[in-house]
Amino acid sequence: MKDFKTYTVEIELGDQVKQYSPQFQQEEQYAFSWKRVLTMAHGKGIVRCLCPGTGERRLSIHCRQNTDSFHLARFPDTGPEHSENCAYFGADPNASGLGSYKRGVVEELDDGNTKIKLKVGLQQRLTKAPEGAEAATPKLPVAATRASSSQSSMTLLGLLHYLWTEAALNTWSPAMKGKRNLGVVHYHLMTVAMKVYAGRIKLAQNLLIGTSNDSGQQAKLNHAKALAAHQERRRLIVVAPLTTHREGLDGASTLPIAGFHGIPYLTMSDELWDTTRRRYAREIGAWAGKDPVIAIIQTSPPKASSALQAEVMDLGLMWMTRDWIPVDSGFEVIVADELVAQGRRFEKPLRFDSQDAVFPDFWLKDRGAPLPMEVWGMSTPEYQTRKRNKVAHYNSTYGPGNWWSWNGVSGDPLPELPTHL
């Protein structure tokens, strides 16, 4: 969750190079002139973003199908070249588990949208593709350049990690303090979903997100999309926090979510509850301990009786801090909370569907180059082997003393955090 900004762009057309300010690109009084610039440069000009990033930061000019409107989009796979607050910024796949997908699972399209391949599709039968979907030509996928790519589709948990990362909800800066709530999360996740296709269907069409206002616009949109999914026999994706835990909720026939307004009743079988307890033992334990946990759910097409209801086909769970930062252990909660308390800027890289990718538990991002932070939280032989491999990796990549760690499982006190540069 960041305040992205538009920077000046440079357009090279023939032997002329001109710069156009954010105001010229965005303000209504310049709309006609800006459209004329884009029209003249479309297919002929070279466009660069002048944000304080690195690399070429190339942009392309697109004309929407059956319209005469133009817009700018970043070149596929160039998101990390832009500064982190730039409107064209994209997360570096190599800094998290995003880089472990096979070619074709995550594709950046040349119109700035993204296409993903889910493990289970969103429709039971073919439906007409959304207008303009065929106009977006797939380019080199995000994961195509990673030799270690191994995942051939994206699971529900991978999708939640993707949405959270693209919405920058896995990042923190002091300016975010007190500004995160379910409504804000809903807004930022839906903004991402508007630019994502799951197959040929725009994800936002099938995505319902928890909202705390039972009479607000978000609740009405949830209900409208659920009703359309019932009529067109489409599956739904639901993202919502689990409600505060109390005795008897674990194993209930209805999945207990908060912010349920506009969302169908979600029925859940005993078998799926048993599977969830095994797959997400840490998250279920955190929920029982009153920590916030968010769920991503895939449902069958909703059915109508006295009210809409849908069966939970699958779900994924993600443990969070009170500031909506994802974590994998209670030790990480302590570190994340301390970073927030000290006003630090950091990122929690997410695993997606990777089991083998090597990246830290946190990236500290207020010291110039990102500094890796590791939280050792287990003592099994397998974990100790992985720990030795990660220590060797960090020492060889960053140098001894140029990364931070805490051996929480051994009872060591929390080390002093690296200072600001």
C-alpha positions as CSV (number, residue, x, y, z in Angstrom):
1,M,0.0,0.0,0.0
2,K,1.9,3.0,-1.3
3,D,1.1,6.4,-2.6
4,F,2.3,5.9,-6.2
5,K,3.1,9.0,-8.2
6,T,3.4,9.9,-11.9
7,Y,6.8,11.2,-12.9
8,T,7.9,13.3,-15.9
9,V,8.2,11.3,-19.1
10,E,10.5,11.8,-22.0
11,I,9.4,11.2,-25.6
12,E,11.9,10.9,-28.4
13,L,10.3,11.3,-31.8
14,G,12.6,11.6,-34.8
15,D,15.4,14.1,-33.9
16,Q,13.2,15.8,-31.2
17,V,13.3,14.9,-27.5
18,K,10.7,16.5,-25.2
19,Q,9.7,16.1,-21.6
20,Y,6.1,16.2,-20.2
21,S,5.4,16.9,-16.6
22,P,3.0,14.9,-14.4
23,Q,0.6,17.9,-14.5
24,F,0.6,17.9,-18.3
25,Q,-0.1,14.1,-18.3
26,Q,-2.9,14.3,-15.7
27,E,-4.7,17.6,-15.5
28,E,-7.9,18.1,-17.4
29,Q,-6.9,21.4,-19.0
30,Y,-4.1,19.6,-20.9
31,A,-6.1,16.4,-21.8
32,F,-6.5,17.3,-25.5
33,S,-2.9,18.3,-25.9
34,W,-1.6,15.2,-24.1
35,K,-3.8,13.0,-26.3
36,R,-2.4,14.7,-29.3
37,V,1.2,14.0,-28.1
38,L,0.4,10.3,-27.6
39,T,-1.4,10.0,-30.9
40,M,1.6,11.5,-32.8
41,A,4.1,9.3,-30.9
42,H,2.1,6.1,-31.1
43,G,4.1,3.4,-32.9
44,K,6.9,5.8,-33.7
45,G,8.2,7.4,-30.5
46,I,10.5,6.2,-27.8
47,V,9.1,6.8,-24.3
48,R,11.0,6.8,-21.0
49,C,9.9,7.4,-17.5
50,L,12.2,9.8,-15.7
51,C,11.6,8.5,-12.2
52,P,14.7,8.0,-10.0
53,G,15.0,4.3,-10.9
54,T,17.6,2.4,-12.8
55,G,17.8,1.0,-16.3
56,E,15.9,2.1,-19.4
57,R,12.5,2.5,-17.7
58,R,10.9,2.2,-21.2
59,L,7.2,2.8,-21.6
60,S,4.9,2.0,-24.5
61,I,1.9,3.8,-25.9
62,H,-1.4,1.9,-26.3
63,C,-4.7,2.6,-28.0
64,R,-7.6,0.8,-26.4
65,Q,-9.5,-1.4,-28.9
66,N,-12.5,0.3,-30.6
67,T,-11.6,3.6,-29.0
68,D,-9.4,6.6,-29.8
69,S,-8.1,6.8,-26.2
70,F,-4.4,6.3,-25.5
71,H,-2.4,5.4,-22.3
72,L,1.1,4.6,-21.2
73,A,2.2,1.2,-19.9
74,R,5.6,-0.1,-18.8
75,F,7.4,-2.6,-21.0
76,P,6.9,-6.2,-19.7
77,D,9.3,-7.3,-17.0
78,T,10.7,-3.8,-16.4
79,G,8.8,-3.0,-13.2
80,P,12.0,-3.3,-10.9
81,E,13.7,-0.6,-13.0
82,H,11.3,2.0,-11.7
83,S,11.5,3.7,-8.3
84,E,9.3,2.1,-5.6
85,N,6.9,5.0,-5.5
86,C,6.5,5.2,-9.3
87,A,3.2,4.3,-10.9
88,Y,5.0,1.9,-13.2
89,F,7.0,0.1,-10.5
90,G,6.7,-3.7,-10.2
91,A,8.1,-6.1,-7.6
92,D,11.4,-7.9,-8.5
93,P,10.5,-11.6,-8.9
94,N,14.0,-12.6,-7.7
95,A,13.5,-11.0,-4.3
96,S,10.6,-13.4,-3.3
97,G,9.1,-16.7,-4.4
98,L,7.5,-15.0,-7.5
99,G,10.4,-16.1,-9.7
100,S,9.7,-19.8,-9.2
101,Y,6.8,-20.1,-11.6
102,K,7.3,-21.7,-15.0
103,R,6.9,-19.7,-18.2
104,G,3.3,-18.9,-18.9
105,V,2.0,-18.9,-15.3
106,V,2.5,-15.1,-14.8
107,E,2.6,-13.1,-18.0
108,E,2.9,-9.4,-18.2
109,L,0.9,-8.2,-21.2
110,D,2.0,-5.3,-23.4
111,D,-0.9,-3.2,-22.3
112,G,0.2,-3.1,-18.6
113,N,-2.1,-5.9,-17.5
114,T,-1.1,-9.3,-16.2
115,K,-2.4,-12.8,-17.0
116,I,-2.1,-15.6,-14.5
117,K,-2.7,-19.4,-14.8
118,L,-4.6,-20.6,-11.7
119,K,-4.5,-24.2,-10.6
120,V,-8.3,-24.3,-10.8
121,G,-10.1,-22.0,-13.2
122,L,-12.9,-19.5,-12.4
123,Q,-15.5,-20.9,-14.7
124,Q,-17.2,-24.3,-15.3
125,R,-17.9,-23.5,-18.9
126,L,-16.5,-21.1,-21.5
127,T,-17.9,-17.6,-21.4
128,K,-17.2,-14.7,-23.7
129,A,-13.9,-13.0,-22.9
130,P,-14.1,-9.4,-21.6
131,E,-13.9,-6.7,-24.2
132,G,-10.4,-5.9,-25.1
133,A,-8.9,-9.1,-23.7
134,E,-7.8,-10.3,-27.1
135,A,-6.0,-7.0,-27.8
136,A,-3.4,-7.7,-25.2
137,T,-0.5,-9.6,-26.7
138,P,1.4,-11.8,-24.3
139,K,5.1,-10.9,-24.0
140,L,8.0,-12.5,-22.1
141,P,6.6,-13.9,-18.8
142,V,7.8,-12.5,-15.5
143,A,9.2,-15.9,-14.5
144,A,10.8,-16.8,-17.9
145,T,14.3,-15.7,-17.0
146,R,14.7,-17.7,-13.8
147,A,16.4,-21.0,-14.4
148,S,15.0,-22.4,-11.2
149,S,11.4,-21.9,-12.2
150,S,9.4,-25.0,-11.3
151,Q,5.7,-24.2,-10.5
152,S,3.4,-24.8,-13.5
153,S,0.3,-23.1,-12.0
154,M,-0.6,-20.7,-9.2
155,T,-2.5,-21.9,-6.2
156,L,-4.9,-19.9,-4.1
157,L,-2.2,-19.0,-1.6
158,G,0.1,-18.0,-4.5
159,L,-2.7,-15.7,-5.8
160,L,-3.1,-14.1,-2.3
161,H,0.6,-13.5,-2.2
162,Y,0.5,-12.0,-5.7
163,L,-2.3,-9.6,-4.8
164,W,-0.7,-8.6,-1.5
165,T,2.6,-8.0,-3.2
166,E,1.2,-6.0,-6.2
167,A,-0.9,-3.9,-3.8
168,A,2.4,-3.3,-1.7
169,L,0.6,-4.5,1.4
170,N,3.7,-6.5,2.2
171,T,5.7,-3.3,2.6
172,W,5.8,-0.7,5.4
173,S,6.9,2.8,5.9
174,P,6.2,5.2,8.9
175,A,3.6,7.1,6.8
176,M,1.4,4.0,6.8
177,K,0.9,4.0,10.5
178,G,-2.8,4.1,11.5
179,K,-3.9,4.1,7.8
180,R,-4.6,0.4,7.2
181,N,-8.0,-1.1,7.7
182,L,-10.3,-3.6,5.9
183,G,-11.7,-0.8,3.6
184,V,-8.3,0.4,2.6
185,V,-7.1,-3.2,1.9
186,H,-10.3,-3.8,-0.1
187,Y,-9.6,-0.8,-2.3
188,H,-5.9,-1.7,-3.0
189,L,-6.6,-5.4,-3.7
190,M,-9.4,-4.5,-6.1
191,T,-7.2,-2.0,-7.9
192,V,-4.7,-4.8,-8.6
193,A,-7.5,-7.2,-9.6
194,M,-8.7,-4.8,-12.2
195,K,-5.4,-5.3,-14.1
196,V,-5.2,-9.1,-13.8
197,Y,-6.7,-11.8,-16.0
198,A,-7.2,-15.3,-14.7
199,G,-7.2,-17.1,-18.1
200,R,-9.5,-14.9,-20.2
201,I,-11.6,-13.6,-17.3
202,K,-10.7,-10.4,-15.5
203,L,-10.1,-11.3,-11.8
204,A,-12.0,-8.4,-10.5
205,Q,-15.2,-9.8,-12.1
206,N,-15.0,-12.9,-9.8
207,L,-13.3,-11.4,-6.7
208,L,-15.2,-10.6,-3.6
209,I,-13.3,-8.8,-0.7
210,G,-14.4,-8.4,2.9
211,T,-15.8,-5.0,3.8
212,S,-16.9,-3.7,7.2
213,N,-19.7,-1.5,6.0
214,D,-22.9,-3.5,5.4
215,S,-24.6,-0.7,3.4
216,G,-21.6,0.7,1.5
217,Q,-20.7,0.5,-2.1
218,Q,-18.2,-2.3,-1.6
219,A,-20.9,-4.6,-0.1
220,K,-23.2,-3.8,-3.0
221,L,-20.5,-4.7,-5.5
222,N,-19.8,-8.0,-3.6
223,H,-23.5,-8.9,-3.8
224,A,-23.9,-7.9,-7.5
225,K,-20.8,-10.0,-8.5
226,A,-22.1,-13.0,-6.4
227,L,-25.5,-12.8,-8.1
228,A,-23.9,-12.6,-11.5
229,A,-21.7,-15.6,-10.7
230,H,-24.9,-17.6,-9.7
231,Q,-26.6,-16.7,-12.9
232,E,-23.5,-17.5,-15.1
233,R,-22.2,-20.5,-13.1
234,R,-18.9,-18.9,-12.3
235,R,-16.7,-19.7,-9.4
236,L,-15.8,-17.0,-7.0
237,I,-12.6,-15.9,-5.2
238,V,-13.2,-14.4,-1.8
239,V,-10.5,-12.6,0.3
240,A,-11.5,-11.8,3.9
241,P,-10.1,-12.0,7.4
242,L,-11.2,-14.8,9.7
243,T,-13.4,-13.5,12.5
244,T,-12.1,-13.4,16.0
245,H,-11.6,-17.0,17.2
246,R,-13.9,-18.6,19.8
247,E,-14.6,-22.1,20.8
248,G,-16.5,-24.1,18.1
249,L,-15.6,-21.9,15.1
250,D,-12.8,-24.3,14.0
251,G,-14.8,-27.0,12.2
252,A,-18.1,-25.0,11.8
253,S,-20.2,-25.8,8.8
254,T,-19.9,-22.1,7.7
255,L,-16.5,-20.6,7.2
256,P,-16.3,-17.8,9.9
257,I,-15.1,-14.7,8.1
258,A,-15.2,-11.0,9.1
259,G,-16.3,-8.3,6.7
260,F,-18.8,-10.7,5.1
261,H,-21.2,-8.1,3.8
262,G,-22.4,-8.9,0.3
263,I,-20.6,-12.3,0.3
264,P,-22.6,-15.5,0.1
265,Y,-22.8,-17.9,3.1
266,L,-19.7,-20.0,2.7
267,T,-20.4,-23.7,3.6
268,M,-17.4,-25.9,4.4
269,S,-17.2,-29.6,4.7
270,D,-15.6,-31.5,7.6
271,E,-13.1,-33.0,5.2
272,L,-11.9,-29.6,4.0
273,W,-11.6,-28.4,7.6
274,D,-9.4,-31.5,8.4
275,T,-7.2,-30.7,5.4
276,T,-6.9,-27.1,6.4
277,R,-5.8,-28.0,9.9
278,R,-3.0,-30.1,8.5
279,R,-1.9,-27.7,5.8
280,Y,-2.1,-24.5,7.8
281,A,-1.4,-25.7,11.4
282,R,0.6,-22.5,12.1
283,E,-2.1,-20.2,10.8
284,I,-4.8,-22.1,12.7
285,G,-2.7,-21.8,15.9
286,A,-2.2,-18.1,15.3
287,W,-5.9,-17.6,14.8
288,A,-6.7,-19.5,18.0
289,G,-4.2,-17.2,19.7
290,K,-6.2,-14.2,18.6
291,D,-3.7,-13.1,15.9
292,P,-5.3,-11.8,12.6
293,V,-5.4,-14.4,9.8
294,I,-6.7,-13.7,6.3
295,A,-8.3,-16.3,4.1
296,I,-8.5,-16.6,0.3
297,I,-11.3,-18.9,-0.8
298,Q,-12.4,-20.5,-4.0
299,T,-16.1,-21.4,-4.1
300,S,-18.4,-23.4,-6.3
301,P,-20.9,-21.3,-8.3
302,P,-23.2,-19.7,-5.8
303,K,-26.7,-21.2,-5.3
304,A,-29.8,-19.3,-4.4
305,S,-32.3,-20.3,-1.7
306,S,-33.4,-17.9,0.9
307,A,-30.0,-16.3,0.5
308,L,-27.0,-16.8,-1.8
309,Q,-24.6,-19.5,-0.5
310,A,-21.6,-21.2,-2.0
311,E,-19.5,-24.2,-1.1
312,V,-15.8,-23.7,-0.2
313,M,-13.8,-25.8,-2.7
314,D,-10.4,-24.7,-1.4
315,L,-8.8,-22.1,0.7
316,G,-5.5,-20.6,1.8
317,L,-4.6,-18.9,5.0
318,M,-2.0,-16.1,5.7
319,W,-0.9,-15.0,9.2
320,M,-0.7,-11.2,9.7
321,T,0.3,-8.6,12.3
322,R,-2.1,-6.0,13.5
323,D,-0.7,-3.8,10.8
324,W,-1.7,-6.3,8.0
325,I,2.0,-7.3,7.4
326,P,2.2,-11.1,6.5
327,V,4.3,-13.2,8.8
328,D,5.3,-16.9,9.1
329,S,5.9,-17.2,12.8
330,G,5.5,-15.6,16.2
331,F,9.1,-14.5,16.1
332,E,8.5,-12.7,12.9
333,V,5.5,-10.9,14.5
334,I,8.0,-9.6,17.2
335,V,10.4,-8.4,14.5
336,A,7.7,-6.8,12.4
337,D,6.2,-5.0,15.4
338,E,9.6,-3.7,16.5
339,L,10.4,-2.4,13.0
340,V,7.0,-0.6,12.9
341,A,7.6,0.8,16.5
342,Q,11.0,2.2,15.4
343,G,9.6,3.8,12.3
344,R,11.6,1.7,9.9
345,R,10.9,1.0,6.2
346,F,10.8,-2.6,5.3
347,E,9.3,-5.4,3.1
348,K,8.1,-8.9,3.8
349,P,8.9,-11.0,0.7
350,L,6.3,-13.7,0.2
351,R,6.9,-17.3,-0.8
352,F,4.1,-17.8,-3.3
353,D,4.2,-21.5,-4.3
354,S,7.9,-22.0,-4.1
355,Q,9.5,-24.4,-1.6
356,D,13.2,-23.9,-2.6
357,A,13.7,-20.2,-3.4
358,V,16.2,-18.5,-1.1
359,F,15.3,-15.0,0.1
360,P,15.2,-13.4,3.6
361,D,12.3,-13.1,6.0
362,F,12.4,-9.3,5.7
363,W,14.2,-6.7,3.5
364,L,15.2,-3.6,5.5
365,K,14.9,-0.7,3.0
366,D,16.0,2.5,4.7
367,R,19.7,1.8,4.5
368,G,20.3,2.4,0.8
369,A,20.6,-1.1,-0.8
370,P,18.0,-3.5,0.8
371,L,19.5,-5.4,3.8
372,P,18.4,-9.0,4.4
373,M,17.0,-9.9,7.8
374,E,16.6,-13.5,8.9
375,V,14.6,-14.9,11.8
376,W,15.6,-18.4,12.8
377,G,12.5,-20.0,14.2
378,M,13.0,-23.8,14.2
379,S,15.5,-26.4,15.4
380,T,14.7,-29.5,13.3
381,P,17.6,-31.2,11.5
382,E,16.2,-30.3,8.1
383,Y,15.8,-26.7,9.2
384,Q,19.3,-26.5,10.5
385,T,20.6,-27.8,7.2
386,R,18.7,-25.1,5.4
387,K,19.9,-22.5,7.9
388,R,23.6,-23.4,7.2
389,N,22.9,-23.1,3.4
390,K,21.3,-19.7,3.9
391,V,24.1,-18.4,6.1
392,A,26.6,-19.4,3.4
393,H,24.5,-17.8,0.7
394,Y,24.2,-14.5,2.6
395,N,27.9,-14.4,3.5
396,S,28.9,-15.0,-0.1
397,T,26.4,-12.6,-1.6
398,Y,26.4,-9.7,0.9
399,G,29.5,-10.4,3.0
400,P,29.7,-11.3,6.7
401,G,28.2,-8.6,8.9
402,N,26.1,-7.1,6.0
403,W,23.0,-8.9,7.0
404,W,21.0,-9.3,10.2
405,S,19.7,-12.3,12.0
406,W,18.0,-13.4,15.2
407,N,18.0,-16.9,16.7
408,G,14.6,-16.6,18.3
409,V,14.1,-20.3,18.8
410,S,17.2,-20.5,21.1
411,G,15.8,-17.9,23.4
412,D,18.3,-15.2,22.4
413,P,17.2,-11.6,23.0
414,L,16.2,-9.6,20.0
415,P,19.4,-8.1,18.6
416,E,19.7,-4.3,18.1
417,L,18.3,-3.4,14.7
418,P,20.6,-2.0,12.0
419,T,20.8,1.8,12.2
420,H,19.5,4.1,9.5
421,L,22.0,5.3,7.0
